[in-house]
Amino acid sequence: FLIEGQKRSEQELQKALKDNEYLSNISKIDELSKIYNRRGFYSQVKEIFNNPKMWGKRAILLYGDLDGLKRINDVYGHDEGDVAIQAIAEIMTEAFSSDGIISRFGGDEYAAMIITTQMEFEHVLLPSFHHIKNGVNAKLNKPYTIDISIGYEEFIITEKSPLVGFFIPTATS
């Protein structure tokens, strides 16, 4: 009788652990774009900043706003706005995710952190990004162009990086 109870308890514990892992995952992923949301992005970046093996590595922090989302929604409808949101996520994922963390902060805002061997975003990664973006626009063949305005900062990851206090919340959430 005790062994059966113990087995049942172990099975319930395993199911609870799987459920918790599932809930943790969906709390960090944007449902529409299928990339990290703000919480997921902060969590992943915080892990990088807290990992001494990452200190000294080169990185690029990128912020972007999807261009013209309000106009797309107003003129073509919210389903088309969703297409644009998903397309930018696809473009950023293809261009940056092999060495980075890609996220949709909400609405039309995106962020990425890319670990790189060279600090040449403008001359290496950005042209590739534009090539991918042009290909996605051609493939979708929409009456509007999907584009994003990007700002970025290249830096070296350190234990005392100025981004830790400013960009990455120091309190655990």
N, CA and C of each residue as an Amber inpcrd file, in Angstrom:
protein
   519
   0.8170000  -1.1890000   0.0000000   0.0000000   0.0000000   0.0000000
   0.8730000   1.2700000   0.0000000   1.9130000   1.2830000   0.8160000
   2.8140000   2.4350000   0.8790000   3.5640000   2.6430000  -0.4310000
   3.9670000   1.5550000  -1.0630000   4.7020000   1.6510000  -2.3250000
   3.8090000   2.2340000  -3.4180000   2.5380000   1.8020000  -3.4460000
   1.5990000   2.3560000  -4.4350000   1.3930000   3.8480000  -4.2120000
   1.2630000   4.2500000  -2.9740000   1.1020000   5.6640000  -2.6400000
   2.3280000   6.4700000  -3.0400000   3.4990000   5.8900000  -2.8080000
   4.7410000   6.5770000  -3.1810000   4.8320000   6.7190000  -4.6920000
   4.4860000   5.6790000  -5.4480000   4.5220000   5.7410000  -6.9120000
   3.5400000   6.7900000  -7.4220000   2.3410000   6.8140000  -6.8330000
   1.3380000   7.7970000  -7.2380000   1.8390000   9.2180000  -6.9440000
   2.4610000   9.4040000  -5.7990000   3.0100000  10.7210000  -5.4360000
   4.1200000  11.1360000  -6.3950000   4.9800000  10.1930000  -6.7710000
   6.0510000  10.4870000  -7.7160000   5.4840000  10.8690000  -9.0870000
   4.4360000  10.1590000  -9.5210000   3.8060000  10.4810000 -10.8040000
   3.1710000  11.8730000 -10.7660000   2.5100000  12.1940000  -9.6570000
   1.8960000  13.5150000  -9.5090000   2.9650000  14.6050000  -9.4830000
   4.0660000  14.3240000  -8.8200000   5.1640000  15.2880000  -8.7680000
   5.7410000  15.5080000 -10.1620000   5.9450000  14.4490000 -10.9310000
   6.4710000  14.5700000 -12.2920000   5.5230000  15.3890000 -13.1700000
   4.2150000  15.1400000 -13.0270000   3.2360000  15.9060000 -13.8050000
   3.2720000  17.3750000 -13.4000000   3.3640000  17.6610000 -12.1100000
   3.4260000  19.0500000 -11.6340000   4.6830000  19.7480000 -12.1520000
   5.8020000  19.0190000 -12.1670000   7.0450000  19.6050000 -12.6850000
   6.9240000  19.9240000 -14.1710000   6.3150000  19.0170000 -14.9350000
   6.1070000  19.2630000 -16.3650000   5.1690000  20.4460000 -16.5720000
   4.1030000  20.5200000 -15.7680000   3.1660000  21.6350000 -15.8660000
   3.8580000  22.9570000 -15.5490000   4.6920000  22.9700000 -14.5110000
   5.4140000  24.1850000 -14.1430000   6.3740000  24.6090000 -15.2450000
   7.0660000  23.6540000 -15.8500000   7.9840000  23.9670000 -16.9480000
   7.2160000  24.5430000 -18.1300000   6.0660000  23.9600000 -18.4330000
   5.2250000  24.4500000 -19.5230000   4.7740000  25.8880000 -19.2460000
   4.2870000  26.1390000 -18.0280000   3.8340000  27.4830000 -17.6680000
   4.9780000  28.4920000 -17.7000000   6.1400000  28.0830000 -17.2460000
   7.3070000  28.9610000 -17.2880000   7.6380000  29.3280000 -18.7240000
   7.5960000  28.3430000 -19.6150000   7.9030000  28.5910000 -21.0260000
   6.8960000  29.5380000 -21.6680000   5.5990000  29.3040000 -21.4520000
   4.6200000  30.1700000 -22.1130000   4.5900000  31.5670000 -21.5080000
   5.0710000  31.7100000 -20.2740000   5.1090000  33.0510000 -19.6800000
   6.2430000  33.8940000 -20.2610000   7.1530000  33.2730000 -21.0080000
   8.3090000  33.9770000 -21.5590000   8.2880000  34.1000000 -23.0770000
   7.2700000  33.5520000 -23.7230000   7.1820000  33.5640000 -25.1820000
   5.9600000  34.3680000 -25.6150000   6.1550000  35.2560000 -26.5890000
   5.0550000  36.0210000 -27.1530000   4.2150000  35.0940000 -28.0170000
   2.9340000  35.0280000 -27.7250000   2.0530000  34.0750000 -28.4000000
   1.9450000  34.3230000 -29.9000000   1.9020000  35.5780000 -30.3130000
   1.7140000  35.8940000 -31.7280000   2.9840000  35.6670000 -32.5470000
   4.0980000  36.1790000 -32.0600000   5.3340000  36.1400000 -32.8490000
   6.1700000  34.8870000 -32.6110000   5.8990000  34.1790000 -31.5250000
   6.6240000  32.9450000 -31.1660000   8.0930000  33.1890000 -30.8220000
   8.4260000  34.4280000 -30.4630000   9.7560000  34.7440000 -29.9600000
   9.6040000  35.1780000 -28.5090000  10.7260000  35.4210000 -27.8200000
  10.6350000  35.8400000 -26.4280000   9.8030000  37.1110000 -26.2910000
   9.0860000  37.2050000 -25.1620000   8.4470000  38.4570000 -24.7920000
   9.4270000  39.2140000 -23.8910000   8.9950000  40.3220000 -23.3200000
   9.8710000  41.1340000 -22.4750000  10.4190000  40.3140000 -21.3080000
   9.5630000  39.5620000 -20.6310000   9.9980000  38.7550000 -19.4880000
  11.0390000  37.7190000 -19.9160000  10.7780000  37.0540000 -21.0380000
  11.7190000  36.0610000 -21.5240000  13.0510000  36.6640000 -21.9210000
  12.9940000  37.8280000 -22.5540000  14.2140000  38.5150000 -22.9640000
  15.0480000  38.8930000 -21.7460000  14.4120000  39.5490000 -20.7720000
  15.1380000  39.9370000 -19.5560000  15.7550000  38.7160000 -18.8720000
  15.0010000  37.6520000 -18.8050000  15.4830000  36.4330000 -18.1520000
  16.7230000  35.8790000 -18.8560000  16.6770000  35.7960000 -20.1750000
  17.7990000  35.2580000 -20.9430000  19.0240000  36.1680000 -20.8790000
  18.8060000  37.4600000 -21.0120000  19.9210000  38.4050000 -20.9860000
  20.5450000  38.4440000 -19.5920000  19.7110000  38.3800000 -18.5890000
  20.2160000  38.3810000 -17.2130000  21.1290000  37.1700000 -16.9790000
  20.7470000  36.0230000 -17.5230000  21.6030000  34.8340000 -17.4100000
  22.9750000  35.0800000 -18.0420000  22.9810000  35.7540000 -19.1750000
  24.2490000  36.0560000 -19.8510000  25.1040000  36.9830000 -18.9950000
  24.5090000  38.0480000 -18.4920000  25.2760000  39.0020000 -17.6780000
  25.7740000  38.3910000 -16.3760000  25.0590000  37.3970000 -15.8560000
  25.4550000  36.7550000 -14.6000000  26.4180000  35.5900000 -14.8020000
  26.7580000  35.2760000 -16.0280000  27.6380000  34.1450000 -16.3290000
  29.0610000  34.6460000 -16.5680000  29.9790000  34.3750000 -15.6440000
  31.3640000  34.8470000 -15.8100000  32.0120000  34.3920000 -17.1240000
  31.5560000  33.2650000 -17.6940000  32.1150000  32.7980000 -18.9640000
  31.7730000  33.7370000 -20.1220000  30.7480000  34.5710000 -19.9410000
  30.3390000  35.5050000 -20.9900000  31.0460000  36.8510000 -20.8750000
  31.6300000  37.1460000 -19.7170000  32.3080000  38.4340000 -19.5190000
  33.4810000  38.5340000 -20.4840000  33.6020000  39.6630000 -21.1080000
  34.6560000  39.8950000 -22.0810000  34.2120000  39.6340000 -23.5150000
  33.0360000  39.0340000 -23.6890000  32.5320000  38.7740000 -25.0430000
  31.9150000  40.0420000 -25.6200000  31.9490000  40.1190000 -26.9220000
  31.3630000  41.2530000 -27.6280000  29.8650000  41.0040000 -27.8210000
  29.0970000  42.0840000 -27.7360000  27.6470000  41.9550000 -27.8980000
  27.0760000  43.2180000 -28.5280000  25.8830000  43.0570000 -29.0560000
  25.1400000  44.1690000 -29.6430000  23.7430000  44.1310000 -29.0370000
  23.3040000  45.2460000 -28.4990000  21.9460000  45.3950000 -28.0020000
  21.1910000  46.1950000 -29.0430000  20.0820000  45.6670000 -29.4850000
  19.3300000  46.2630000 -30.5770000  17.8960000  46.5120000 -30.1290000
  17.3670000  47.6830000 -30.4240000  15.9510000  48.0010000 -30.2240000
  15.3580000  48.3660000 -31.5740000  14.1010000  48.0130000 -31.7680000
  13.4580000  48.3720000 -33.0220000  11.9670000  48.5560000 -32.8800000
  11.4160000  49.3830000 -33.7490000   9.9740000  49.5910000 -33.8600000
   9.5350000  49.2260000 -35.2660000   8.5200000  48.4040000 -35.3560000
   7.9340000  48.0500000 -36.6420000   7.3720000  49.3230000 -37.2670000
   7.7860000  49.6200000 -38.4820000   7.3410000  50.8460000 -39.1520000
   5.9070000  50.7020000 -39.6590000   5.0750000  51.7050000 -39.3350000
   3.7460000  51.8010000 -39.9360000   2.7250000  50.7940000 -39.4710000
   2.8760000  50.2170000 -38.2880000   1.9020000  49.2070000 -37.8430000
   0.5010000  49.8050000 -37.7190000   0.3930000  50.9970000 -37.1850000
  -0.9280000  51.6180000 -37.0460000  -1.5860000  51.7790000 -38.4130000
  -0.8190000  52.2270000 -39.3750000  -1.3630000  52.3970000 -40.7340000
  -1.7900000  51.0530000 -41.3240000  -0.9610000  50.0350000 -41.1450000
  -1.3150000  48.7000000 -41.6450000  -2.6180000  48.2460000 -41.0060000
  -2.7280000  48.3980000 -39.6820000  -3.9640000  48.0060000 -38.9850000
  -5.1610000  48.8100000 -39.4790000  -4.9930000  50.1300000 -39.6320000
  -6.1070000  50.9990000 -40.0300000  -6.5520000  50.7590000 -41.4630000
  -5.5950000  50.5710000 -42.3620000  -5.9280000  50.4530000 -43.7860000
  -6.2620000  49.0170000 -44.1900000  -5.4930000  48.0570000 -43.6810000
  -5.6280000  46.6710000 -44.1520000  -6.2380000  45.7210000 -43.1210000
  -6.3930000  46.1810000 -41.8940000  -7.0080000  45.3550000 -40.8480000
  -5.9750000  44.7430000 -39.9150000  -6.4500000  44.3570000 -38.7450000
  -5.5660000  43.8350000 -37.7050000  -4.9610000  42.4680000 -38.0570000
  -5.6410000  41.7000000 -38.8890000  -5.0330000  40.4350000 -39.3230000
  -3.7580000  40.7000000 -40.1200000  -3.7730000  41.7560000 -40.9290000
  -2.5680000  42.1270000 -41.6790000  -1.5060000  42.6910000 -40.7410000
  -1.9390000  43.4070000 -39.7040000  -0.9920000  43.8760000 -38.6900000
  -0.2960000  42.7060000 -38.0340000  -1.0550000  41.6380000 -37.7700000
  -0.4630000  40.4250000 -37.1990000   0.5480000  39.8040000 -38.1490000
   0.2450000  39.8340000 -39.4440000   1.1830000  39.3150000 -40.4480000
   2.4950000  40.1010000 -40.3830000   2.3920000  41.4230000 -40.2660000
   3.5930000  42.2660000 -40.1960000   4.3970000  41.9680000 -38.9280000
   3.7150000  41.8090000 -37.8020000   4.3760000  41.4820000 -36.5300000
   5.1130000  40.1540000 -36.6490000   4.4520000  39.1660000 -37.2190000
   5.0690000  37.8490000 -37.3830000   6.2230000  37.9000000 -38.3840000
   6.0840000  38.7150000 -39.4200000   7.1380000  38.8090000 -40.4290000
   8.4060000  39.4150000 -39.8390000   8.2820000  40.4740000 -39.0410000
   9.4690000  41.0690000 -38.4210000  10.1250000  40.0560000 -37.4820000
   9.3250000  39.3030000 -36.7340000   9.8820000  38.2630000 -35.8630000
  10.6500000  37.2330000 -36.6920000  10.0870000  36.8420000 -37.8280000
  10.7520000  35.8840000 -38.7220000  12.0640000  36.4550000 -39.2520000
  12.0300000  37.6960000 -39.6670000  13.2270000  38.3470000 -40.2160000
  14.3210000  38.4360000 -39.1540000  13.9600000  38.9150000 -37.9720000
  14.9480000  39.0570000 -36.9000000  15.4940000  37.7030000 -36.4680000
  14.6310000  36.7160000 -36.4110000  15.0670000  35.3730000 -36.0170000
  16.0610000  34.8240000 -37.0320000  15.7330000  34.9460000 -38.2940000
  16.6410000  34.4400000 -39.3300000  17.9710000  35.1960000 -39.3370000
  17.9010000  36.5010000 -39.1090000  19.1100000  37.3260000 -39.1900000
  19.9850000  37.2330000 -37.9500000  19.3820000  37.0860000 -36.7630000
  20.1460000  37.2610000 -35.5360000  20.0970000  36.1140000 -34.5340000
  19.1640000  35.1900000 -34.6410000  18.9710000  34.2490000 -33.5310000
  20.0640000  33.2020000 -33.3750000  20.8670000  32.9590000 -34.4040000
  21.9040000  31.9430000 -34.2340000  22.9050000  32.3550000 -33.1590000
  23.0790000  33.6440000 -32.9620000  24.0020000  34.1430000 -31.9420000
  23.3310000  35.1230000 -30.9900000  22.0040000  35.0750000 -30.9020000
  21.3620000  36.0850000 -30.0850000  20.0290000  35.6820000 -29.5010000
  19.4750000  36.6420000 -28.7980000  18.1780000  36.5130000 -28.1480000
  17.2660000  37.5320000 -28.8100000  16.1650000  37.0850000 -29.3660000
  15.2490000  37.9440000 -30.1030000  13.9510000  38.0310000 -29.3090000
  13.3630000  39.2450000 -29.2500000  12.1290000  39.3830000 -28.4810000
  11.2050000  40.4350000 -29.0680000   9.9470000  40.2530000 -28.7510000
   8.9340000  41.2760000 -29.0040000   8.5390000  41.8090000 -27.6400000
   8.8280000  43.0810000 -27.4110000   8.5230000  43.6920000 -26.1200000
   7.0380000  43.9630000 -25.9710000   6.3230000  44.0390000 -27.0580000
   4.8940000  44.3230000 -27.0470000   4.5800000  45.2900000 -28.1640000
   3.3480000  45.2340000 -28.6350000   2.9450000  46.1400000 -29.7050000
   3.8720000  46.0110000 -30.8940000   4.5190000  47.1240000 -31.2380000
   5.4140000  47.1250000 -32.4010000   6.8740000  47.2190000 -32.0010000
   7.1880000  46.9400000 -30.7350000   8.5560000  47.0790000 -30.2280000
   9.2580000  45.7320000 -30.1260000  10.5250000  45.7340000 -30.5490000
  11.3500000  44.5290000 -30.5330000  12.6960000  44.8510000 -29.9030000
  13.3330000  43.8220000 -29.3510000  14.6900000  43.9680000 -28.8250000
  15.4460000  42.6810000 -29.1230000  16.7490000  42.8240000 -29.2470000
  17.6070000  41.6630000 -29.4630000  18.9520000  41.9380000 -28.8050000
  19.5700000  40.8800000 -28.3350000  20.9590000  40.9680000 -27.9050000
  21.7070000  39.8800000 -28.6530000  22.7440000  40.3000000 -29.3340000
  23.4930000  39.4000000 -30.1970000  24.9140000  39.2980000 -29.6670000
  25.3520000  38.0760000 -29.4240000  26.7370000  37.8220000 -29.0560000
  27.4930000  37.6640000 -30.3700000  28.6010000  38.3880000 -30.5220000
  29.2780000  38.4060000 -31.8060000  30.7920000  38.3660000 -31.6220000
  31.4850000  37.9530000 -32.6480000  32.9500000  37.9420000 -32.5920000
  33.5140000  39.2500000 -33.1210000  32.6660000  40.0360000 -33.7620000
  33.1490000  41.3020000 -34.3010000  32.1180000  42.3920000 -34.0330000
  32.6050000  43.5860000 -33.8070000  31.7290000  44.7180000 -33.5300000
  31.4480000  45.4590000 -34.8340000  30.8210000  44.7820000 -35.7530000
  30.5900000  45.3640000 -37.0620000  29.1460000  45.1950000 -37.4780000
  28.2350000  45.6130000 -36.6300000  26.8180000  45.4750000 -36.9370000
  26.4670000  46.1530000 -38.2570000  26.9260000  47.3800000 -38.4000000
  26.5660000  48.1790000 -39.5620000  27.0890000  47.5900000 -40.8680000
  28.2510000  46.9390000 -40.8300000  28.8700000  46.4580000 -42.0630000
  28.6740000  44.9660000 -42.3190000  28.2980000  44.2150000 -41.2980000
  28.1800000  42.7630000 -41.4660000  26.7360000  42.2950000 -41.2490000
  26.2020000  42.5160000 -40.0540000  24.8800000  41.9860000 -39.7270000
  23.7380000  42.7830000 -40.3660000  23.8460000  44.0870000 -40.4090000
  22.7720000  44.9040000 -40.9600000  22.5170000  44.6290000 -42.4440000
  23.5470000  44.5170000 -43.2840000  23.2790000  44.1730000 -44.6850000
  22.5870000  42.8100000 -44.8310000  22.9780000  41.8440000 -44.0280000
  22.3280000  40.5330000 -44.0520000  20.8620000  40.6610000 -43.6360000
  20.6140000  41.4560000 -42.6000000  19.2520000  41.7050000 -42.1310000
  18.4070000  42.2910000 -43.2650000  18.9280000  43.2990000 -43.9600000
  18.1800000  43.9320000 -45.0520000  17.9190000  42.9470000 -46.1890000
  18.8860000  42.1040000 -46.4860000  18.7050000  41.0880000 -47.5300000
  17.5630000  40.1330000 -47.1510000  17.5600000  39.6740000 -45.9160000
  16.5060000  38.7680000 -45.4390000  15.1600000  39.4810000 -45.4680000
  15.1310000  40.7350000 -44.9960000  13.8930000  41.5270000 -44.9730000
  13.3320000  41.6890000 -46.3840000  14.1920000  41.9970000 -47.3470000
  13.7380000  42.1570000 -48.7310000  13.1740000  40.8510000 -49.2850000
  13.8050000  39.7360000 -48.9180000  13.3010000  38.4370000 -49.3580000
  11.9390000  38.1180000 -48.7770000  11.7400000  38.4250000 -47.5020000
  10.4360000  38.1740000 -46.8650000   9.3710000  39.0690000 -47.4910000
   9.6990000  40.3410000 -47.7280000   8.7340000  41.2370000 -48.3780000
   8.3490000  40.7300000 -49.7660000   9.3240000  40.2520000 -50.5250000
   9.0400000  39.7260000 -51.8640000   8.1620000  38.4800000 -51.7740000
   8.4720000  37.6160000 -50.8160000   7.7010000  36.3750000 -50.6500000
   6.2540000  36.6760000 -50.2590000   6.0570000  37.6190000 -49.3400000
   4.7020000  37.9400000 -48.8700000   3.9020000  38.7270000 -49.9080000
   4.6080000  39.5690000 -50.6960000   3.9640000  40.3420000 -51.7540000
   2.7230000  41.0960000 -51.2560000   2.9000000  41.8900000 -50.2130000
   1.8120000  42.6700000 -49.6210000   1.7570000  44.0560000 -50.2570000
   0.6300000  44.7440000 -50.1290000   0.5360000  46.1070000 -50.6730000
   1.2580000  47.1350000 -49.7930000   1.9150000  46.6890000 -48.7620000
   2.7030000  47.5350000 -47.8720000   4.0600000  46.8660000 -47.6770000
   5.0420000  47.6660000 -47.2710000   6.3770000  47.1310000 -47.0250000
   6.5520000  46.9030000 -45.5360000   7.0610000  45.7500000 -45.1920000
   7.3590000  45.4450000 -43.7940000   8.7810000  45.9120000 -43.5210000
   8.9000000  46.8240000 -42.5450000  10.2070000  47.3800000 -42.2220000
  10.2570000  47.6950000 -40.7350000  11.4440000  47.9140000 -40.2390000
  11.6420000  48.2090000 -38.8280000  12.7480000  49.2570000 -38.6960000
  12.5200000  50.2200000 -37.8170000  13.5570000  51.2110000 -37.4920000
  14.3570000  50.6680000 -36.3290000  15.6810000  50.6600000 -36.4740000
  16.5570000  50.0050000 -35.5080000  17.5600000  50.9920000 -34.9220000
  17.7500000  50.8720000 -33.6180000  18.8530000  51.5320000 -32.9300000
  19.6570000  50.4540000 -32.2280000  20.9430000  50.6460000 -32.0860000
  21.7510000  49.5950000 -31.4750000  22.9440000  50.1840000 -30.7500000
  23.5150000  49.3620000 -29.8730000  24.7300000  49.7250000 -29.1460000
  25.6270000  48.4950000 -29.1060000  26.8760000  48.6520000 -29.5040000
  27.8550000  47.5760000 -29.4200000  28.6280000  47.7450000 -28.1230000
  28.9030000  46.6570000 -27.4220000  29.5700000  46.7390000 -26.1230000
  30.2470000  45.4200000 -25.7760000  31.0220000  45.4440000 -24.7150000
  31.6590000  44.2460000 -24.1690000  30.9100000  43.8790000 -22.8860000
  30.5470000  42.6160000 -22.7650000  29.8410000  42.1460000 -21.5710000
  30.8170000  42.1040000 -20.4070000  30.4550000  42.7470000 -19.3110000
  31.2750000  42.7210000 -18.1030000  30.3810000  42.5390000 -16.8940000
  31.0040000  42.1920000 -15.7950000  30.2750000  42.0320000 -14.5390000
  29.6250000  43.3490000 -14.1310000  30.2720000  44.4370000 -14.4230000
  29.7900000  45.7660000 -14.0190000  29.2610000  46.5590000 -15.2120000
  28.7760000  45.8880000 -16.2180000  28.2640000  46.5720000 -17.3960000
  27.2150000  47.6020000 -16.9890000  27.2420000  48.7730000 -17.6030000
  26.2380000  49.7850000 -17.2680000  24.8190000  49.3220000 -17.6000000
  24.7030000  48.3230000 -18.4580000  23.3800000  47.8340000 -18.8060000
  22.7300000  47.0490000 -17.6760000  23.5160000  46.5110000 -16.7580000
  22.9490000  45.6660000 -15.7100000  21.9440000  46.4390000 -14.8770000
  22.3130000  47.6180000 -14.4050000  21.3910000  48.3830000 -13.5860000
  20.3220000  49.0960000 -14.3870000  20.6820000  49.5350000 -15.5970000
  19.7640000  50.3220000 -16.4100000  18.7810000  49.4470000 -17.1890000
  19.3350000  48.4740000 -17.8910000  18.5170000  47.6960000 -18.8190000
  17.9760000  46.4290000 -18.1820000  18.8080000  45.7410000 -17.4360000
  18.4090000  44.4840000 -16.8260000  17.9760000  44.7470000 -15.3960000
  16.7400000  44.4200000 -15.0600000  16.2910000  44.6590000 -13.6870000
  17.1730000  43.9100000 -12.7030000  17.5720000  44.5860000 -11.6270000
  18.4340000  43.9560000 -10.6460000  17.6310000  43.1540000  -9.6380000
  16.3640000  43.4750000  -9.4460000  15.5050000  42.7220000  -8.5220000
  15.0200000  41.4580000  -9.2330000  14.9240000  40.3880000  -8.4980000
  14.4310000  39.1500000  -9.0960000  12.9300000  39.2530000  -9.2350000
  12.4580000  38.7960000 -10.3860000  11.0140000  38.8340000 -10.6090000
  10.4970000  37.4620000 -10.9520000
